[in-house]
Structure formats: C-alpha cells, structure tokens
C-alpha cells in the first residue's frame, strides 16, 4: 500500500472513520474478511457506484459469515464457562478456601476487626481484578487511589463478600460468572462467562 499523508483534517478524519469501522468489525466477531474487497465495497458506497456483486449474493455471503462468527463465539463462550467451572472446582479443594451457598469462594488473607458493611452503605476499597489465567483487567492499586462506591452498586459476588467482611480485612475472591458479568462480559477485557479473581481490601465504610 502506498504511503499516505495524514496532514489534512479530511485525511485524519477519514483514517479515524476507517479505524472505527475496522474496530467494529473485529468486535462483531466476523473473521476472514479480505481487506482489498472490503475497501472496494467502501469505495463503491462512498462514490455511489452500483454493487459489483449481485445484492442477493451479498446477503447470502453476509448471512453465512455471521453464522460462522456466531458459531465461533458460542464455542469460545462454552470453553470459557467450562474453564471457569473447572478452575472453581479445583480451587474449592485448596486449603483455606471457603465456599458460600451461592458458589462464591474466598480466602482470608487478613481478617479485620472493624464493622461489616450493610447493603445500603458506601465503602472505600483497594482491589485488583484478574481473569483465571492471571491477566489483570483492573486495579485501584495500579491507579494509585482507592475506589469508593455503594455496596449494592457492584456485581453480586462483590456484594455478598463485602457484607461478610469486617473493615480492615483483605480477602481473595473467586467469583463464578453468574455472580460476575455473566453472559455479557464487560467490555473487551472481561469475556462473557468469565470466572473472576479479586483481591479486595476493605479500607472503610463511608
């Protein structure tokens, strides 16, 4: 591809639109798209040209591509759910792991002796969140300041844990996907059906 100049506002905006389209296509799960054909279709649309391929053929191809993407997505989600279940089943056998009736697991790294939050309280915490493969997706410690939020404004696994923890405690939580972000996930960093690990230190009730 010839080297392009992005000196003008029009060129910069055009490149930005192209990036957005590409990112949206990636997020849609479509795989196997051919960049040259994609660019040709984009150019024909922008220049109001007639499609180079019959519309019925295009619709059929798009349906097939979406069906493939849906199949791949379902397989990945099933694998993610199975990996989480396996991890939690093995984790439950470790020394020091407690499991609640809901399926939440936790280990006590430090037990505080302060008050225990109610559902209606606001709290201040430090935390680090990880996927079960160890990938850190969020950390108040890395940001350099504690997080503050209402107890009933977070995921179910956190709500349950916080209403069991005395202030001053530091626990590690192992949260099944149904007590976390479930079938939807959260953005690009937490896939659907992810079991999550959080190290949580309850600093104060506000």
N, C-alpha and C positions, 0 to 999 in steps of 0.2 A: 504494500500500500504506500502510495506517495506520501511524503511528509507534508502534513497540513499546517497551516498557520492559524493560530487562535488569537490574533491581535485584535480583531474587531469584536464588538459586543455581540453582533449577529453570530459570528463563528463560535464564540464562547457559549452563548445560549443554545445554539444548535447542538453543540457537543454535550451540553448538560442534559438536553432532552434525550439525546441518544443514550446517555448513561442511565437515565431514569427508565427508559424503555427496556434496556438490557437487564437492569436490576429486577424490574418487574417480571420479566420473562424467566429469570433464574428462580425467583421466589415462587413462580407459578408451578415449577416442577417440570416444565417442558424440557425434554432432552433430545439431542440430535439435530437441533436447528442448524441450518447451514448459513453462515454469516453473509455470503455473497447473495444468496437467494433472498434472505431477509432484507438486505439493503436494496435489492432490486424492487421488492414489493413496496418498501417505504418510499423509494423514489417515484415509483409509478403513482402512488397515492398522493404524494405532495404535488406532482405535476398533472394530476387529474387524468392520467392515462387509463385506458381500458386494461383490465387484468390480462396478463399474458397466459394465464391458465383458466380454464372454464370454472365458473363460480361453484358449480356442483362438485367438481373435483377438489377445489379448495376446501369446501365444507367437509367433505368426506375425509380428506387428509387431516384437517384440524381435529375432527372427532376422534380419529384414530390416535393422534398424538396425545390428546387429552386423556384418552382411555389408558394409554401406556403410562402416562405420568401418574394417573390415579392408582394404577396397579403398583407402580414402584413406591408411591407414597404409602399405600396400605401395607406393603411388605416391610418398609422401614419402620412404620409405626408399630407393627406387630413385633418386630425384632426388638424395638426399644422397650415395649411393655414386657416382653419375656426376659430381657436382660435385667430390667428393674426388679422383676419378681424373683429372679434367681439371686440377685445381689442381696435383696432383703431377707430371703430365706436363709442364706448362708450367714448374713450378718447377725441374724437373730440368735445364732448358736454361739456367738462370741461371748466371752466373759464380760460382765459389766453392762450388757445391753438389756434395757427394759423395753417391753412392747406393750402398748396400751390396747384397749379393746378395739379401737378404730384401725389399728395397724401402724400407728406412729411408733417409731423406735427412737430411743435416745440413750446416750451415755452421759454420766455426770463427770465433767472434768473438774469442776469446782462447785461446791454447794454453798450458796449464800445463806444468810440468816435474816434477811430483810422481809418486807411484806410481799405478798403474792398478788399480782395484778388481777383485777376483775375485767370482764369483757368490755366494760364501759370506760376503762382507764386509757390514758395515753402513756407511752413508755419511751425510754431512751435506751438504745441498744447498740452494741458493736456486733458485726456479723460478717461472715464470709460464706458465700454460697458456691457449691461445686456440683458438677454432674458426677455420676458414679465413676466416670473414667478419670476424675481428678481435675477436669477443666474448671477453672474459676470463672464464673459468669457475673459475679457481683461481689463487692466487698466495701463496707464502710471504712474498714481499716486502710485499704488502699487509697480511699478518697481522703483520709485524714481527719474525719469527723464522724461522730456517732449519728445514727439515724433516729428520728423521732416520728411516731405515728400512733394512731389509735389501735388498740389491741384487736378490735373487731374489723379492722380495715385491711387485714393481710390474709394470706392463704390459710386454709383450715388447719394444716399441720402446725403452723406457727401459733395460731390462736390457742390450740389445745396445749402446746408446750408452754407458752407464756403464762397461761392460767394455772400452771403447775409449778413454775419456777419462782423461788424467792429472789428478791433483789440481791445482787452480788454473785449470783450463780453464773457459771459458764457451762453450757451443755452442747453436745454434738447431736444434732437431729438427723434422722434418716427417714425421709418422707416419701411414702408411696405416691404415685402420680395422681391418684384420686383425691389426695389431701393437698396436692400442689396445684399445678396448672392444667392437669387432666389432658383431655384430647386436643386441646387448642395449643398447648405450649405457651411460650411468652417471647415474642419477637424471634430474632434469628439465633439467640444464644441458648434458649431452652426449647428443645424439640418437643413435639407432642408425646405424651405418655412417658415423660421423663421422671424417674425417681430422683430425688434431690438430697444433697447433704448440706447441712448448715451448721457452722459453729457459731453459737449465739451467746453473747454475754449480756445479761440484763443489768444495766447500769442504774436505772432509776425509774420510779413511777412519777409522772409529771402532774 
